């Protein structure tokens, strides 16, 4: 090896880097090459297993040698290349590491420092999560709050508010069951008063005058802002796992168009558990998906979508074998033993002589001849 890593102390520094380079070569060799190690999803089961130790553990103390020294480092470097740094920057930094430490004996710290030095990116959080810890990655979208910007024009805003209020009222079980029944004021019209026809969500002349006065006092750009239709949505994300990672989100808008947003791992600096983002768009977002390209080794993909997606699976139908009762088993055993005894008895009868005694040993003279012959001898 040109780079003389101490494989006895840190096996991953040699075999992990080899596995990563092998993965890159395999994927460049042909489309859909069945690489064994390198894809982020391939290491999820190991990262969620209790049978693991940090990658930086001495090689003689590893619990799962293949995953720890080969698989996890290969996946980590692949994520660093594809998601954290990007291919051009990572390839330049990785090549520089090979050049700097050719015919020398580097340690893991030398690899870490070189990649940070050449890329100019602080990667402490990455080394801590992937090489010094045993946590897993699990990001989730937990809630979405949608806000509509009002135009301040009562002739536009109040009808919308009225429709929303009436829709909520219609959900009442009491109102649903009373529908169609005549009310008291309908039967006796003289009981009605001012408030039977008054609705605070009806636009009045005073409301319109106040709006017109407001518009006159605004600058042109402020009027234009009010006329612009915008949807504001606050999306809440949660870092369920122990490892912080960049947040990659695919947004689907009402008209079917899609947009991918990428936020660096630094969004978790102030709170490594929760992060909220304000989205301002001309149309509402109707679907949100975290890690849409399977690039961060997310352990639980069921919490990655909003609205939540039903869990789907499959099963097989098998014909159930009939199990006889213990009584039937005992009866069959006894019947089998009886038949075996009868067969044995019949076999014994067939081997006996015709008179039931011992079989005939042959004519007497034969025996006498044999005796005489013996005497002669």
Beta strands, then each sheet from edge to edge (+ up, - down):
strand 1: 139-148
strand 2: 231-239
strand 3: 247-253
strand 4: 258-263
strand 5: 274-281
strand 6: 285-290
strand 7: 305-306
sheet 1: 1+ 2- 5+
sheet 2: 4+ 3- 6+ 7-
end
